[in-house]
Amino acid sequence: MSELGKNKRNVISFYEMMFNDCEPAKAIKTFAGDVYIQHNPHVGDGKQAFIDYFERMAAEYPGKRVEIKRAFAEGDHVILHCHQIWPDNLEYAGMDIFRLDEAGKIVEHWDVLQELPNHSANDNGLF
């Protein structure tokens, strides 16, 4: 498998483990590098802040899940296009960007979320 293929596999496994399996500590231990730099303003910087946030999300929102629609890899970055499904009919389209180190471990994360609209001016959808 190519380096880009391994990076994509690592990021997808990380995302599914922390979000769908509700195991953020295991995801960090398995897939994060020496540091974890966070750019999402709702999540603190670093590994423990990430674990704390997603453990709280798992407790407060049981049944939340994510469907990865697309994954792109270039250089040391992987981008995921995701459909997040939360309780109470909350759904989001998300773009997550991860930077990996030379060993294929995640060291940095950015994301943007858009709530799925009730109406659209076109029939193309967000996915």
C-alpha positions as CSV (number, residue, x, y, z in Angstrom):
1,M,0.0,0.0,0.0
2,S,1.3,3.5,-0.9
3,E,2.2,6.0,1.8
4,L,-0.9,8.1,0.8
5,G,-3.1,5.0,1.0
6,K,-1.7,4.2,4.6
7,N,-2.3,7.8,5.6
8,K,-6.0,7.6,4.4
9,R,-6.5,4.3,6.1
10,N,-5.1,5.7,9.4
11,V,-7.2,8.8,9.4
12,I,-10.4,6.9,8.5
13,S,-9.7,4.3,11.2
14,F,-9.0,7.1,13.7
15,Y,-12.2,9.0,12.9
16,E,-14.4,5.9,13.0
17,M,-12.8,4.7,16.3
18,M,-13.2,8.1,18.1
19,F,-16.6,9.0,16.7
20,N,-18.6,5.8,15.9
21,D,-16.9,3.5,18.4
22,C,-16.8,6.2,21.1
23,E,-13.2,5.3,21.9
24,P,-11.3,8.6,21.7
25,A,-8.5,7.6,24.1
26,K,-7.8,4.4,22.1
27,A,-7.9,6.4,18.8
28,I,-5.4,8.9,20.2
29,K,-3.1,6.2,21.6
30,T,-3.3,4.2,18.3
31,F,-3.2,6.9,15.6
32,A,-1.9,10.2,17.1
33,G,1.7,11.4,17.0
34,D,3.8,13.0,19.7
35,V,1.6,16.1,19.6
36,Y,-2.1,16.8,18.6
37,I,-2.7,20.4,17.5
38,Q,-6.4,21.2,17.4
39,H,-7.9,24.1,15.4
40,N,-11.6,23.5,16.1
41,P,-12.5,26.3,18.5
42,H,-14.9,24.1,20.5
43,V,-12.1,21.6,21.4
44,G,-9.1,22.3,23.5
45,D,-5.6,21.8,22.2
46,G,-3.7,18.6,22.8
47,K,-4.5,14.9,23.2
48,Q,-6.2,15.0,26.6
49,A,-8.5,17.8,25.6
50,F,-9.5,15.8,22.6
51,I,-10.2,12.7,24.7
52,D,-12.2,14.7,27.3
53,Y,-14.3,16.4,24.6
54,F,-15.2,13.3,22.7
55,E,-15.9,11.2,25.9
56,R,-18.3,13.9,26.9
57,M,-19.9,13.9,23.4
58,A,-20.3,10.1,23.6
59,A,-22.0,10.4,27.0
60,E,-24.3,13.3,26.0
61,Y,-25.2,12.1,22.5
62,P,-25.5,8.4,22.5
63,G,-26.1,7.0,19.0
64,K,-24.2,9.8,17.2
65,R,-22.4,8.5,14.1
66,V,-20.5,9.5,11.1
67,E,-20.5,8.3,7.5
68,I,-17.3,9.0,5.6
69,K,-18.4,9.9,2.0
70,R,-15.0,10.8,0.5
71,A,-11.3,10.7,1.5
72,F,-8.5,12.5,-0.2
73,A,-4.7,12.3,0.5
74,E,-1.9,14.5,-0.7
75,G,1.5,14.9,0.8
76,D,1.2,14.7,4.6
77,H,-2.5,15.7,4.6
78,V,-5.8,13.7,4.5
79,I,-9.2,15.3,3.9
80,L,-12.5,13.6,4.9
81,H,-15.9,14.7,3.6
82,C,-18.3,13.3,6.2
83,H,-22.0,13.1,7.1
84,Q,-22.5,13.5,10.8
85,I,-25.7,12.2,12.3
86,W,-26.6,13.3,15.8
87,P,-29.6,12.6,18.0
88,D,-32.7,14.9,17.7
89,N,-32.4,14.9,13.9
90,L,-29.3,17.1,13.8
91,E,-27.2,16.4,10.7
92,Y,-24.1,18.0,9.4
93,A,-21.8,18.0,6.4
94,G,-18.3,18.1,7.5
95,M,-14.8,18.6,6.0
96,D,-12.0,17.5,8.3
97,I,-8.3,18.1,7.4
98,F,-5.6,16.1,9.1
99,R,-1.8,16.5,9.0
100,L,0.3,13.5,9.6
101,D,3.9,13.1,10.6
102,E,6.6,11.0,8.8
103,A,5.4,7.9,10.7
104,G,1.8,8.3,9.4
105,K,0.5,9.5,12.8
106,I,-2.0,12.3,13.1
107,V,-0.5,15.5,14.6
108,E,-2.9,18.3,13.5
109,H,-6.6,18.8,12.7
110,W,-8.9,21.4,11.2
111,D,-12.6,21.1,10.4
112,V,-15.7,23.0,9.2
113,L,-19.3,21.9,9.7
114,Q,-22.5,22.9,7.9
115,E,-25.9,22.0,9.2
116,L,-27.9,20.2,6.6
117,P,-30.6,22.6,5.4
118,N,-34.3,21.9,5.2
119,H,-34.5,23.4,1.7
120,S,-32.0,23.8,-1.1
121,A,-32.1,25.9,-4.3
122,N,-30.9,22.7,-6.2
123,D,-31.4,19.0,-6.0
124,N,-27.7,18.0,-5.8
125,G,-27.4,17.5,-2.0
126,L,-24.3,18.0,0.1
127,F,-22.9,14.6,-0.6
